[in-house]
């Protein structure tokens, strides 16, 4: 998540900058989400890892949840594309990033 931001021209270009940018966004979002009444709304959270594990099945389930017809899409989620940045950081930096996100999103399994 953070690694992909570092490659964007509109995002901070350092790990510290990206953490300073992303952590408050996630904190605000999760705080709002936990207090909002989302029942009966077209709202669903999905993990890219789940989509990549079974794109056709996950796509069908997602489209059904949203109440739209399932159609084959050109775009797919591929597991190997999710992991291509895994070795971008040294161990200490990766642990620091994971700790920062784990403090705000432990339920998402960010470990």
C-alpha positions in Angstrom: 0.0 0.0 0.0 2.6 2.5 1.0 5.1 1.4 -1.6 2.7 2.1 -4.4 2.2 5.6 -3.2 6.0 6.3 -3.3 5.8 5.7 -7.1 3.1 8.3 -7.6 4.0 11.9 -8.7 1.2 13.3 -6.5 2.2 11.5 -3.3 5.0 12.1 -0.8 8.3 10.6 -2.0 9.7 9.3 1.3 8.5 6.6 3.7 8.1 9.1 6.5 6.2 11.5 4.2 3.9 8.7 3.0 3.2 7.5 6.5 2.4 11.1 7.6 0.0 11.3 4.6 -1.7 7.9 4.8 -2.0 7.1 8.5 -4.4 10.1 9.2 -6.4 9.2 6.2 -6.9 5.6 7.3 -7.5 6.8 10.9 -10.3 9.2 9.8 -11.8 6.7 7.4 -11.9 3.9 10.0 -13.3 6.2 12.7 -16.1 7.4 10.3 -16.8 3.9 9.0 -17.2 2.5 12.6 -19.8 5.2 13.4 -21.6 5.5 10.1 -24.8 3.6 9.5 -23.9 1.7 6.3 -26.7 -0.9 6.6 -28.7 -1.0 3.4 -26.2 1.0 1.4 -24.1 -0.2 -1.5 -21.0 -0.4 0.6 -18.6 -3.2 0.6 -14.9 -3.5 1.6 -12.7 -5.8 -0.4 -9.1 -6.8 -0.1 -7.0 -6.9 -3.2 -5.5 -10.1 -1.9 -8.9 -11.7 -1.9 -9.7 -10.5 -5.4 -6.4 -11.8 -6.7 -6.9 -15.2 -5.0 -10.1 -15.9 -7.0 -10.9 -13.0 -9.4 -13.9 -14.7 -11.2 -15.5 -15.9 -7.9 -14.8 -12.7 -6.0 -16.0 -10.6 -8.9 -19.3 -12.5 -9.0 -19.7 -12.1 -5.3 -18.8 -8.4 -5.3 -21.2 -7.6 -8.2 -24.0 -9.6 -6.6 -23.4 -7.6 -3.3 -23.6 -4.4 -5.3 -26.8 -5.5 -7.1 -25.2 -5.3 -10.6 -24.9 -7.9 -13.3 -21.8 -9.9 -13.4 -19.8 -9.4 -16.6 -16.4 -10.7 -17.5 -13.9 -7.8 -17.3 -10.7 -7.1 -19.1 -9.0 -6.1 -15.9 -8.1 -8.8 -13.4 -6.4 -9.0 -10.1 -3.3 -11.2 -10.1 -1.6 -12.3 -7.0 1.9 -11.9 -8.4 1.2 -8.3 -9.2 0.4 -7.6 -5.5 3.7 -8.9 -4.3 6.1 -7.2 -6.7 6.9 -4.5 -4.2 7.5 -6.9 -1.2 11.2 -6.4 -1.2 11.3 -2.7 -1.8 12.1 -2.0 1.8 14.8 -3.2 4.2 13.6 -5.2 7.2 13.7 -2.3 9.6 11.7 0.0 7.3 9.2 -2.7 6.6 8.7 -3.3 10.3 8.2 0.4 11.0 5.6 0.7 8.2 3.7 -2.4 9.3 3.7 -1.2 12.9 2.3 2.2 11.9 -0.6 0.6 10.0 -1.2 -2.2 12.5 -1.8 0.4 15.2 -4.8 1.8 13.2 -6.0 -1.2 11.2 -5.4 -4.4 13.2 -8.7 -5.9 12.1 -7.5 -5.8 8.5 -4.8 -8.2 9.4 -2.0 -5.8 8.6 0.8 -7.6 10.3 
